[in-house]
Amino acid sequence: MTVSARHLDLLLSRLFHDLIGPVSAARNGLELVREFGADDVAVEAMDLVSSSVDQVAARLTFFRMAFGGAGSGGGIGYLDARPVLADYLAHRKLEPRIAIADGLEKPRAGVIKTMLGLAVVAAESLPRGGIVSVAVEPAEIRITAEGRDAALSQKALEALAGTADPDDEVAVLPATVGMSARRFEIDVSVVSAAPPEIVVSLG
């Protein structure tokens, strides 16, 4: 698997972009306290800081598992990944619906990383919010997105399939997920682009 310098630049730019918002909000909350004093704005400012820090923690934990080394091994189970995914989606103002069949063993290396990455791809298809569902069964993982105008763009489909190099911070996410899936020889198929439905075969 070869990652170009351009691909890496785009991926890091996108991940940093997703962290800047809540970090800036936390900083703004602290600046309110410094400017007006703790007595006047303490509750509102601390609520802002607390919420923003929670968002940063949720996103960092998710990115580490979905795009970093934490998700590459086989030691993480579905039940470990569920709260990480749910928190990430909730902080993006999306409704997570995650169903995991009983009695599943920890998956082989790369499956959790691929599942989480595809959940990001599904989330990106919801321009006006909605629901991201992840259903884990013994033979497959099915990821869907429901919401107004929910659709995977042609650019996202090509990036996921590896038939086009990413040329912006939007396309780089599906490109990275698709590249990672191929690295671990995980079969990913797009059943429907609108509304999005993606299946990971576990057989």
VOBA-1610 file (N, C-alpha, C; in pm, whole numbers, padded with zeros to 5 digits, always signed):
BEGIN
Met+00084-00119+00000Met+00000+00000+00000Met+00088+00124+00000Thr+00071+00210-00100Thr+00149+00331-00111Thr+00058+00452-00093Val+00099+00542-00004Val+00024+00664+00022Val+00108+00782-00027Ser+00054+00860-00118Ser+00127+00974-00171Ser+00134+01086-00067Ala+00230+01175-00088Ala+00242+01290+00002Ala+00116+01376-00005Arg+00057+01388-00124Arg-00066+01466-00140Arg-00180+01404-00061His-00192+01271-00069His-00296+01200+00005His-00280+01225+00155Leu-00157+01213+00204Leu-00132+01233+00346Leu-00163+01376+00389Asp-00126+01473+00306Asp-00156+01613+00336Asp-00306+01635+00350Leu-00381+01580+00254Leu-00526+01598+00255Leu-00589+01531+00377Leu-00542+01411+00410Leu-00601+01339+00524Leu-00575+01413+00654Leu-00451+01454+00675Leu-00419+01526+00798Leu-00494+01659+00806Ser-00505+01728+00695Ser-00580+01854+00692Ser-00725+01831+00733Arg-00783+01722+00683Arg-00923+01694+00715Arg-00940+01660+00863Leu-00853+01576+00915Leu-00864+01537+01056Leu-00842+01658+01147Phe-00745+01740+01115Phe-00720+01860+01194Phe-00839+01955+01186His-00899+01965+01067His-01016+02051+01049His-01128+02011+01144Asp-01148+01880+01160Asp-01255+01832+01247Asp-01227+01856+01394Leu-01102+01885+01428Leu-01066+01913+01568Leu-01063+02061+01599Ile-01043+02144+01498Ile-01028+02287+01522Ile-01154+02348+01583Gly-01271+02308+01532Gly-01396+02366+01580Gly-01415+02355+01731Pro-01417+02234+01786Pro-01436+02222+01931Pro-01321+02279+02013Val-01199+02273+01963Val-01087+02333+02035Val-01104+02484+02043Ser-01145+02545+01932Ser-01167+02689+01931Ser-01281+02729+02024Ala-01385+02645+02029Ala-01497+02675+02119Ala-01453+02670+02265Ala-01369+02573+02299Ala-01318+02564+02436Ala-01234+02688+02469Arg-01153+02730+02375Arg-01071+02850+02397Arg-01159+02973+02416Asn-01267+02982+02338Asn-01358+03096+02352Asn-01422+03099+02490Gly-01457+02981+02541Gly-01516+02975+02675Gly-01420+03026+02781Leu-01294+02987+02769Leu-01194+03033+02866Leu-01169+03183+02852Glu-01175+03234+02730Glu-01156+03378+02710Glu-01271+03458+02771Leu-01392+03401+02768Leu-01505+03469+02833Leu-01481+03485+02983Val-01429+03380+03043Val-01400+03387+03186Val-01293+03491+03214Arg-01190+03494+03132Arg-01082+03592+03154Arg-01132+03735+03135Glu-01221+03754+03037Glu-01264+03890+03005Glu-01369+03943+03101Phe-01466+03859+03138Phe-01579+03908+03218Phe-01576+03862+03363Gly-01486+03768+03393Gly-01478+03720+03529Gly-01564+03597+03552Ala-01519+03515+03642Ala-01587+03387+03665Ala-01727+03405+03720Asp-01750+03510+03796Asp-01881+03526+03859Asp-01992+03551+03759Asp-01961+03621+03649Asp-02065+03659+03553Asp-02097+03550+03451Val-01996+03479+03406Val-02018+03386+03294Val-01969+03244+03324Ala-01945+03216+03450Ala-01881+03088+03484Ala-01960+02968+03434Val-02091+02967+03460Val-02171+02848+03424Val-02173+02828+03274Glu-02206+02937+03200Glu-02214+02925+03054Glu-02079+02889+02994Ala-01974+02954+03042Ala-01842+02930+02987Ala-01795+02789+03016Met-01816+02743+03137Met-01771+02609+03171Met-01852+02501+03098Asp-01979+02529+03073Asp-02058+02436+02992Asp-02002+02427+02851Leu-01964+02541+02796Leu-01907+02544+02662Leu-01774+02469+02658Val-01690+02496+02758Val-01560+02428+02764Val-01579+02278+02780Ser-01667+02239+02871Ser-01688+02097+02897Ser-01739+02024+02774Ser-01838+02084+02706Ser-01892+02023+02585Ser-01787+02012+02476Ser-01707+02116+02461Ser-01605+02118+02356Ser-01496+02015+02384Val-01455+02004+02509Val-01353+01906+02545Val-01405+01764+02522Asp-01532+01742+02553Asp-01592+01610+02527Asp-01587+01578+02378Gln-01615+01678+02295Gln-01612+01656+02150Gln-01471+01623+02102Val-01374+01696+02153Val-01235+01671+02113Val-01194+01529+02153Ala-01226+01490+02275Ala-01190+01357+02324Ala-01256+01249+02239Ala-01384+01268+02206Ala-01457+01169+02127Ala-01396+01157+01987Arg-01362+01269+01927Arg-01307+01266+01792Arg-01165+01208+01789Leu-01084+01245+01888Leu-00948+01190+01892Leu-00950+01039+01912Thr-01035+00992+02003Thr-01046+00848+02027Thr-01091+00776+01901Phe-01190+00835+01834Phe-01241+00775+01711Phe-01136+00775+01601Phe-01070+00888+01580Phe-00969+00896+01473Phe-00855+00798+01497Arg-00817+00782+01624Arg-00709+00688+01657Arg-00747+00545+01617Met-00874+00512+01635Met-00919+00377+01604Met-00952+00359+01456Ala-01007+00463+01394Ala-01050+00452+01254Ala-00938+00477+01155Phe-00844+00565+01190Phe-00740+00602+01095Phe-00598+00582+01148Gly-00585+00549+01274Gly-00454+00526+01333Gly-00426+00379+01355Gly-00321+00352+01430Gly-00279+00214+01451Gly-00368+00136+01545Ala-00447+00205+01628Ala-00528+00134+01727Ala-00628+00039+01663Gly-00678+00074+01545Gly-00778-00011+01480Gly-00719-00115+01387Ser-00590-00118+01374Ser-00528-00210+01279Ser-00509-00351+01334Gly-00500-00361+01465Gly-00480-00493+01526Gly-00609-00569+01542Gly-00598-00689+01595Gly-00717-00771+01614Gly-00765-00776+01758Gly-00715-00687+01842Gly-00748-00694+01984Gly-00871-00617+02025Ile-00930-00540+01933Ile-01048-00458+01966Ile-01174-00530+01919Gly-01269-00542+02010Gly-01394-00608+01977Gly-01502-00509+01937Tyr-01613-00562+01887Tyr-01725-00476+01846Tyr-01781-00398+01964Leu-01789-00461+02079Leu-01843-00393+02195Leu-01751-00282+02243Asp-01620-00296+02217Asp-01526-00188+02250Asp-01545-00069+02156Ala-01573-00099+02031Ala-01584+00006+01930Ala-01719+00077+01934Arg-01822+00009+01985Arg-01957+00068+01980Arg-01967+00204+02048Pro-01921+00221+02174Pro-01934+00354+02235Pro-01849+00460+02167Val-01736+00420+02112Val-01650+00514+02041Val-01722+00568+01918Leu-01785+00479+01844Leu-01860+00518+01725Leu-01983+00601+01763Ala-02056+00556+01865Ala-02177+00627+01906Ala-02145+00769+01951Asp-02039+00787+02028Asp-02001+00921+02074Asp-01962+01011+01958Tyr-01885+00955+01864Tyr-01841+01034+01749Tyr-01960+01083+01669Leu-02054+00993+01638Leu-02170+01030+01558Leu-02258+01130+01633Ala-02277+01107+01763Ala-02362+01197+01842Ala-02305+01338+01844His-02173+01349+01856His-02110+01481+01857His-02115+01549+01721Arg-02141+01471+01617Arg-02162+01529+01484Arg-02310+01559+01460Lys-02391+01549+01565Lys-02535+01577+01558Lys-02608+01477+01470Leu-02557+01355+01464Leu-02621+01246+01392Leu-02673+01144+01492Glu-02776+01071+01452Glu-02831+00968+01541Glu-02765+00834+01511Pro-02693+00777+01607Pro-02633+00646+01584Pro-02730+00533+01619Arg-02735+00434+01533Arg-02812+00312+01562Arg-02718+00194+01537Ile-02671+00135+01643Ile-02568+00031+01634Ile-02623-00097+01694Ala-02632-00200+01614Ala-02682-00330+01658Ala-02574-00435+01636Ile-02539-00506+01742Ile-02434-00608+01734Ile-02492-00741+01778Ala-02483-00841+01693Ala-02537-00973+01726Ala-02466-01029+01849Asp-02539-01108+01925Asp-02483-01168+02046Asp-02378-01273+02012Gly-02281-01284+02100Gly-02185-01394+02092Gly-02077-01381+01987Leu-02059-01264+01929Leu-01957-01248+01826Leu-01818-01241+01889Glu-01724-01309+01827Glu-01585-01301+01872Glu-01521-01173+01818Lys-01407-01137+01874Lys-01336-01021+01822Lys-01296-01047+01677Pro-01316-00948+01591Pro-01288-00970+01449Pro-01138-00969+01420Arg-01105-01013+01301Arg-00965-01014+01260Arg-00916-00871+01236Ala-00787-00859+01222Ala-00724-00728+01206Ala-00785-00650+01090Gly-00810-00523+01114Gly-00858-00435+01009Gly-01008-00420+00999Val-01084-00513+01057Val-01229-00508+01042Val-01287-00388+01118Ile-01245-00367+01241Ile-01296-00253+01318Ile-01259-00122+01250Lys-01135-00111+01205Lys-01091+00010+01135Lys-01179+00036+01013Thr-01205-00069+00935Thr-01288-00054+00816Thr-01430-00016+00852Met-01487-00080+00953Met-01623-00050+00995Met-01637+00096+01036Leu-01546+00144+01118Leu-01552+00283+01164Leu-01531+00380+01049Gly-01436+00348+00962Gly-01412+00436+00848Gly-01533+00446+00757Leu-01600+00335+00734Leu-01719+00337+00650Leu-01834+00413+00716Ala-01837+00411+00848Ala-01937+00491+00920Ala-01914+00640+00895Val-01787+00681+00885Val-01756+00819+00850Val-01804+00850+00708Val-01778+00758+00616Val-01823+00777+00477Val-01975+00793+00474Ala-02046+00709+00551Ala-02191+00721+00557Ala-02233+00854+00618Ala-02163+00897+00724Ala-02195+01025+00787Ala-02176+01141+00691Glu-02074+01132+00607Glu-02045+01239+00510Glu-02154+01251+00404Ser-02236+01147+00390Ser-02341+01149+00288Ser-02468+01218+00335Leu-02467+01269+00458Leu-02586+01329+00518Leu-02569+01481+00530Pro-02602+01555+00426Pro-02580+01700+00431Pro-02671+01773+00527Arg-02783+01711+00565Arg-02879+01777+00653Arg-02909+01694+00778Gly-02812+01614+00816Gly-02829+01532+00936Gly-02910+01407+00908Gly-02918+01322+01008Gly-02994+01200+00990Gly-02942+01088+01078Ile-02956+00966+01029Ile-02927+00846+01107Ile-02817+00766+01037Val-02719+00722+01113Val-02620+00627+01064Val-02640+00497+01139Ser-02670+00391+01066Ser-02695+00261+01127Ser-02582+00164+01094Val-02541+00088+01194Val-02439-00015+01176Val-02493-00144+01236Ala-02514-00244+01153Ala-02565-00373+01198Ala-02458-00479+01177Val-02412-00538+01286Val-02304-00637+01281Val-02362-00776+01301Glu-02345-00860+01201Glu-02389-01000+01206Glu-02267-01089+01184Pro-02281-01219+01209Pro-02165-01307+01192Pro-02102-01303+01053Ala-02184-01287+00949Ala-02132-01294+00812Ala-02106-01159+00749Glu-02158-01050+00807Glu-02143-00921+00742Glu-02167-00806+00840Ile-02120-00690+00798Ile-02152-00564+00864Ile-02222-00477+00761Arg-02341-00429+00796Arg-02419-00348+00702Arg-02429-00206+00759Ile-02386-00108+00679Ile-02383+00031+00722Ile-02473+00112+00630Thr-02567+00184+00689Thr-02661+00263+00609Thr-02670+00405+00665Ala-02717+00495+00580Ala-02740+00634+00619Ala-02879+00674+00573Glu-02954+00737+00663Glu-03089+00782+00632Glu-03101+00930+00666Gly-03154+01006+00573Gly-03173+01148+00595Gly-03205+01217+00465Arg-03247+01341+00475Arg-03282+01416+00356Arg-03161+01432+00265Asp-03179+01395+00138Asp-03075+01405+00035Asp-02953+01317+00065Ala-02972+01211+00140Ala-02861+01121+00172Ala-02814+01051+00045Ala-02686+01068+00013Ala-02632+01006-00108Ala-02480+01009-00106Leu-02420+00903-00158Leu-02277+00900-00181Leu-02250+00959-00319Ser-02163+01057-00326Ser-02134+01119-00455Ser-02052+01023-00542Gln-02051+01051-00670Gln-01970+00971-00761Gln-01824+00979-00723Lys-01781+01096-00680Lys-01642+01114-00638Lys-01611+01024-00517Ala-01703+01017-00422Ala-01683+00933-00304Ala-01678+00786-00343Leu-01765+00744-00434Leu-01768+00605-00479Leu-01637+00567-00547Glu-01587+00654-00633Glu-01462+00627-00703Glu-01344+00625-00607Ala-01346+00716-00509Ala-01238+00720-00411Ala-01239+00594-00326Leu-01357+00551-00284Leu-01369+00430-00203Leu-01320+00308-00280Ala-01352+00301-00408Ala-01313+00187-00490Ala-01167+00192-00532Gly-01103+00307-00513Gly-00963+00321-00552Gly-00943+00345-00699Thr-01049+00389-00769Thr-01037+00414-00913Thr-01004+00559-00943Ala-01000+00642-00839Ala-00964+00783-00857Ala-00887+00830-00734Asp-00783+00906-00758Asp-00706+00962-00647Asp-00784+01076-00582Pro-00776+01090-00450Pro-00847+01200-00384Pro-00788+01335-00424Asp-00877+01431-00449Asp-00829+01563-00488Asp-00876+01673-00392Asp-00943+01633-00283Asp-00983+01731-00183Asp-01002+01660-00049Glu-01034+01739+00054Glu-01044+01684+00189Glu-01170+01601+00209Val-01265+01610+00116Val-01385+01527+00124Val-01357+01388+00066Ala-01295+01383-00051Ala-01268+01256-00117Ala-01162+01175-00045Val-01076+01240+00032Val-00965+01168+00093Val-01013+01069+00200Leu-01127+01095+00262Leu-01176+01001+00363Leu-01218+00867+00303Pro-01309+00864+00204Pro-01340+00734+00143Pro-01219+00669+00076Ala-01129+00750+00020Ala-01009+00693-00042Ala-00924+00621+00062Thr-00910+00681+00178Thr-00830+00620+00284Thr-00896+00493+00337Val-01027+00497+00353Val-01100+00379+00403Val-01089+00264+00303Gly-01108+00295+00175Gly-01098+00191+00073Gly-00958+00132+00066Met-00858+00216+00076Met-00720+00170+00073Met-00690+00080+00192Ser-00742+00118+00308Ser-00720+00039+00428Ser-00789-00098+00417Ala-00911-00100+00362Ala-00982-00227+00346Ala-00906-00321+00253Arg-00855-00267+00145Arg-00778-00351+00052Arg-00649-00400+00115Arg-00589-00318+00198Arg-00468-00359+00269Arg-00493-00484+00353Phe-00609-00489+00419Phe-00641-00603+00505Phe-00723-00710+00432Glu-00739-00694+00302Glu-00813-00789+00218Glu-00955-00808+00271Ile-01020-00697+00298Ile-01157-00696+00346Ile-01248-00653+00230Asp-01349-00734+00203Asp-01439-00709+00091Asp-01545-00607+00129Val-01547-00495+00059Val-01645-00390+00081Val-01724-00370-00047Ser-01856-00369-00036Ser-01939-00347-00154Ser-02045-00242-00123Val-02069-00155-00221Val-02173-00053-00209Val-02299-00109-00273Val-02398-00136-00189Val-02525-00191-00238Val-02609-00080-00300Ser-02605+00036-00239Ser-02683+00149-00287Ser-02609+00278-00255Ala-02611+00371-00350Ala-02548+00501-00327Ala-02646+00603-00271Ala-02774+00587-00304Ala-02875+00682-00257Ala-03006+00606-00229Pro-03040+00586-00104Pro-02963+00619+00016Pro-02845+00522+00032Pro-02741+00565+00101Pro-02621+00483+00111Pro-02644+00353+00188Glu-02590+00245+00132Glu-02589+00115+00200Glu-02461+00045+00158Ile-02378+00014+00258Ile-02247-00047+00233Ile-02237-00174+00315Val-02182-00277+00254Val-02171-00407+00322Val-02024-00451+00329Val-01984-00492+00446Val-01852-00554+00467Val-01874-00703+00485Ser-01817-00783+00396Ser-01832-00928+00406Ser-01728-00984+00503Leu-01773-01067+00596Leu-01685-01123+00698Leu-01656-01270+00675Gly-01704-01325+00566Gly-01682-01466+00540Gly-01542-01498+00496
//
